[in-house]
Amino acid sequence: MLLFAALLALSARQGSPAPESSPVVLELFTSQGCSSCPPADRLLSRLAKDPGLGERVIPLSFHVDYWNYIGWTDPFSAKRWSERQQVYARAFRSNRLYTPQLVVAGRTHLNGSDEAGARKRIAEALAAEPAGRVTLAVEPLGDRLKVKAGAKLVRAMEGPLDLWVAVYEKDLTTKVGSGENASSTLHNDYVVRRLEKALTLPGTVGADSGEIVLGLDKRWNRRNLGVTAFLQDPRTMAIHGAAAVSEPF
């Protein structure tokens, strides 16, 4: 905690005030079938509620499907999330997939249960000057959400960037009947339900915006939904700006 506060203070002295920094996207690759994952799930929730961080972190939980074979099918798992983790592995030049894995700002990764390490990486990401600014507005339309997302690049990049929109759900409880966490009742927050590309922004300085309409599954608790948008380099997977909206929909 002291190291975390010191790094934030250092960033302020170096001319990177908090209002100008971008929220840091935290992506936890996890599974209900993995006995090592519940502590990481709890840490993600704790970081999101930390008053010292406020709204400066955007947590997302991606449940991978490659643990399902051992006897418990994670109801939130998807092959697509496993494939997203594989993309990160290639970007990090690693042939290792593991859970729980926490990816910070699309740039670094560590064991998702390592609280001290996570706080250090978050402080470092907050101290970095973002290359982009992201805006986000959400309007409920019956069983859909109309999402208007925009991005502005303040410095040129080597190539185009993708603006992604994610819908997540909090406060999910599951009684696990088999696998490594058999007989446990697990709590999951910030579980990604949908991830869609809103637009691709050229790597030149400038801005653009787009609008997409996302359908909502009737089984999702709309009071616990949130939406985030983040600007990501598809080559390096680094995230260069983000925004989030969390309110009853």
C-alpha positions as CSV (number, residue, x, y, z in Angstrom):
1,M,0.0,0.0,0.0
2,L,2.8,2.4,0.9
3,L,4.6,1.7,-2.5
4,F,1.3,2.2,-4.3
5,A,0.8,5.7,-2.7
6,A,4.4,6.6,-3.3
7,L,4.1,5.8,-7.0
8,L,0.9,7.9,-7.3
9,A,2.6,10.8,-5.6
10,L,5.6,10.5,-7.9
11,S,3.3,10.6,-11.0
12,A,1.7,13.8,-9.7
13,R,5.1,15.5,-9.1
14,Q,6.2,14.4,-12.6
15,G,3.3,16.3,-14.2
16,S,0.8,13.5,-14.8
17,P,-2.2,14.6,-12.6
18,A,-4.9,12.1,-12.0
19,P,-7.6,14.0,-13.9
20,E,-5.5,13.8,-17.1
21,S,-4.7,10.1,-16.7
22,S,-6.9,7.4,-18.3
23,P,-8.6,4.7,-16.2
24,V,-6.5,1.5,-16.2
25,V,-8.2,-1.6,-17.7
26,L,-7.7,-4.7,-15.6
27,E,-8.4,-8.0,-17.5
28,L,-8.6,-11.1,-15.3
29,F,-8.5,-14.4,-17.1
30,T,-10.1,-16.9,-14.7
31,S,-12.3,-20.0,-14.4
32,Q,-14.7,-21.5,-11.8
33,G,-12.9,-24.8,-12.5
34,C,-9.6,-23.5,-11.2
35,S,-8.9,-23.8,-7.5
36,S,-6.4,-21.0,-7.6
37,C,-8.9,-18.5,-9.2
38,P,-11.3,-17.5,-6.3
39,P,-8.7,-15.4,-4.5
40,A,-8.0,-13.5,-7.8
41,D,-11.7,-13.0,-8.3
42,R,-11.9,-11.5,-4.9
43,L,-8.9,-9.3,-5.5
44,L,-10.5,-7.9,-8.7
45,S,-13.6,-7.0,-6.8
46,R,-11.6,-5.4,-4.0
47,L,-9.5,-3.3,-6.3
48,A,-12.7,-2.0,-8.0
49,K,-14.1,-0.9,-4.6
50,D,-10.9,0.5,-3.3
51,P,-11.6,4.2,-2.3
52,G,-7.9,5.0,-3.1
53,L,-8.4,4.1,-6.7
54,G,-11.9,5.5,-7.1
55,E,-12.9,5.2,-10.8
56,R,-9.3,4.9,-12.0
57,V,-9.5,1.2,-12.7
58,I,-11.9,-0.6,-15.0
59,P,-12.0,-4.3,-14.1
60,L,-13.1,-7.0,-16.5
61,S,-13.3,-10.7,-15.9
62,F,-12.9,-13.1,-18.8
63,H,-13.8,-16.7,-18.0
64,V,-11.9,-19.1,-20.2
65,D,-13.2,-22.5,-21.3
66,Y,-10.2,-24.7,-21.2
67,W,-10.8,-25.7,-17.6
68,N,-14.2,-27.1,-18.4
69,Y,-12.9,-30.5,-19.3
70,I,-12.1,-31.5,-15.7
71,G,-15.7,-31.8,-14.6
72,W,-17.3,-28.4,-14.2
73,T,-18.5,-26.2,-17.0
74,D,-18.1,-22.6,-16.0
75,P,-21.4,-20.9,-17.0
76,F,-19.6,-17.7,-17.9
77,S,-16.9,-19.3,-20.0
78,A,-16.4,-18.9,-23.7
79,K,-14.0,-20.0,-26.3
80,R,-13.7,-16.4,-27.4
81,W,-12.2,-15.4,-24.1
82,S,-9.7,-18.2,-24.2
83,E,-8.7,-17.0,-27.7
84,R,-8.4,-13.4,-26.4
85,Q,-5.9,-14.7,-23.8
86,Q,-4.0,-16.5,-26.6
87,V,-3.7,-13.2,-28.4
88,Y,-2.1,-11.7,-25.3
89,A,0.3,-14.6,-25.0
90,R,1.5,-13.9,-28.5
91,A,1.8,-10.2,-27.8
92,F,3.8,-11.0,-24.6
93,R,5.9,-13.6,-26.7
94,S,4.9,-16.3,-24.3
95,N,3.7,-19.9,-25.0
96,R,2.1,-20.2,-21.6
97,L,-1.6,-19.9,-20.8
98,Y,-2.5,-19.8,-17.1
99,T,-5.2,-18.8,-14.7
100,P,-5.6,-16.6,-12.8
101,Q,-3.8,-14.2,-15.1
102,L,-4.2,-10.4,-14.7
103,V,-3.4,-8.2,-17.7
104,V,-2.9,-4.5,-16.8
105,A,-3.6,-1.9,-19.4
106,G,-2.9,-4.5,-22.1
107,R,0.8,-4.1,-21.5
108,T,1.9,-6.3,-18.6
109,H,0.7,-9.5,-16.9
110,L,1.1,-11.2,-13.6
111,N,-0.6,-13.8,-11.3
112,G,-4.1,-12.5,-10.6
113,S,-3.7,-13.1,-6.9
114,D,-0.6,-11.0,-6.5
115,E,-2.1,-7.9,-4.8
116,A,1.1,-6.0,-4.2
117,G,2.2,-6.6,-7.8
118,A,-1.2,-5.6,-9.2
119,R,-1.1,-2.3,-7.2
120,K,2.4,-1.5,-8.4
121,R,1.5,-2.2,-12.1
122,I,-1.7,-0.1,-11.7
123,A,0.2,2.9,-10.2
124,E,2.8,2.7,-13.1
125,A,0.0,2.6,-15.7
126,L,-1.7,5.6,-14.0
127,A,1.5,7.5,-14.2
128,A,1.9,7.0,-17.9
129,E,0.5,9.7,-20.2
130,P,-2.3,8.2,-22.3
131,A,-2.1,8.5,-26.1
132,G,-5.9,8.6,-26.4
133,R,-9.1,9.9,-24.8
134,V,-12.3,7.8,-24.8
135,T,-15.9,9.0,-24.4
136,L,-18.9,6.8,-23.7
137,A,-22.6,7.3,-23.5
138,V,-25.2,4.6,-23.0
139,E,-29.0,4.8,-23.6
140,P,-31.4,1.9,-22.7
141,L,-33.7,0.9,-25.5
142,G,-36.0,-1.9,-24.1
143,D,-34.0,-5.1,-24.3
144,R,-31.1,-3.3,-25.9
145,L,-28.4,-0.7,-25.2
146,K,-27.5,2.1,-27.6
147,V,-23.9,2.8,-27.0
148,K,-22.1,5.9,-28.4
149,A,-18.4,5.6,-28.1
150,G,-15.7,7.9,-29.3
151,A,-11.9,8.2,-29.2
152,K,-9.4,10.9,-29.8
153,L,-5.7,10.3,-30.4
154,V,-3.5,13.0,-29.0
155,R,-0.3,11.6,-30.5
156,A,0.3,9.6,-33.6
157,M,0.7,5.8,-33.4
158,E,2.4,3.3,-35.7
159,G,-0.9,1.8,-36.9
160,P,-4.7,1.9,-36.5
161,L,-6.3,1.3,-33.1
162,D,-9.6,-0.5,-32.3
163,L,-12.2,0.9,-30.1
164,W,-14.0,-1.9,-28.2
165,V,-17.2,-1.9,-26.1
166,A,-17.7,-4.4,-23.4
167,V,-20.8,-5.2,-21.3
168,Y,-20.2,-6.8,-17.9
169,E,-22.3,-8.0,-15.0
170,K,-21.5,-7.8,-11.3
171,D,-22.7,-9.7,-8.2
172,L,-23.0,-13.2,-9.7
173,T,-23.2,-16.2,-7.4
174,T,-22.7,-19.8,-8.4
175,K,-22.9,-23.1,-6.5
176,V,-20.2,-25.3,-8.0
177,G,-21.1,-28.9,-8.2
178,S,-17.9,-30.6,-9.4
179,G,-14.3,-29.9,-10.4
180,E,-11.6,-28.4,-8.3
181,N,-14.0,-26.0,-6.6
182,A,-16.7,-28.6,-5.9
183,S,-19.1,-27.7,-3.1
184,S,-18.0,-24.1,-3.1
185,T,-20.2,-21.1,-3.6
186,L,-18.4,-18.6,-5.8
187,H,-18.9,-14.9,-6.2
188,N,-18.0,-13.2,-9.5
189,D,-18.0,-9.6,-10.5
190,Y,-17.3,-7.7,-13.7
191,V,-18.0,-10.8,-15.8
192,V,-17.8,-9.9,-19.5
193,R,-21.0,-10.7,-21.3
194,R,-20.4,-9.0,-24.6
195,L,-17.4,-7.6,-26.4
196,E,-17.9,-5.7,-29.7
197,K,-15.8,-3.5,-31.9
198,A,-17.3,0.0,-32.3
199,L,-14.8,1.4,-34.8
200,T,-11.2,1.5,-36.0
201,L,-9.3,4.7,-35.5
202,P,-6.4,5.6,-37.9
203,G,-3.1,6.0,-36.2
204,T,-3.0,9.7,-37.0
205,V,-3.9,12.4,-34.5
206,G,-7.6,13.0,-34.6
207,A,-11.0,11.8,-33.4
208,D,-13.9,9.6,-34.4
209,S,-17.0,8.2,-32.9
210,G,-19.5,5.4,-33.6
211,E,-22.8,4.0,-32.4
212,I,-23.7,0.4,-31.8
213,V,-26.8,-1.3,-30.4
214,L,-26.2,-4.3,-28.1
215,G,-28.9,-6.9,-27.3
216,L,-29.3,-7.9,-23.6
217,D,-29.9,-11.4,-22.5
218,K,-33.1,-11.7,-20.3
219,R,-31.1,-13.7,-17.8
220,W,-28.8,-10.9,-17.0
221,N,-29.6,-8.7,-14.1
222,R,-29.8,-5.2,-15.7
223,R,-29.3,-3.5,-12.3
224,N,-25.8,-5.0,-12.2
225,L,-24.7,-4.3,-15.7
226,G,-21.9,-1.9,-16.7
227,V,-20.4,-0.8,-20.0
228,T,-16.9,0.1,-20.8
229,A,-15.0,1.2,-24.0
230,F,-11.3,1.0,-24.5
231,L,-8.9,1.9,-27.3
232,Q,-6.5,-1.0,-28.1
233,D,-3.6,-1.5,-30.5
234,P,-4.3,-4.8,-32.2
235,R,-0.6,-5.5,-32.8
236,T,0.8,-4.9,-29.3
237,M,-2.5,-5.2,-27.4
238,A,-1.6,-2.1,-25.4
239,I,-4.6,-0.1,-24.3
240,H,-4.3,3.7,-24.9
241,G,-7.5,5.0,-23.3
242,A,-10.7,3.9,-21.6
243,A,-14.0,5.0,-20.1
244,A,-16.8,3.3,-18.3
245,V,-20.5,3.7,-17.4
246,S,-22.0,1.8,-14.5
247,E,-25.7,2.5,-13.6
248,P,-29.0,0.6,-13.6
249,F,-30.1,0.0,-17.2
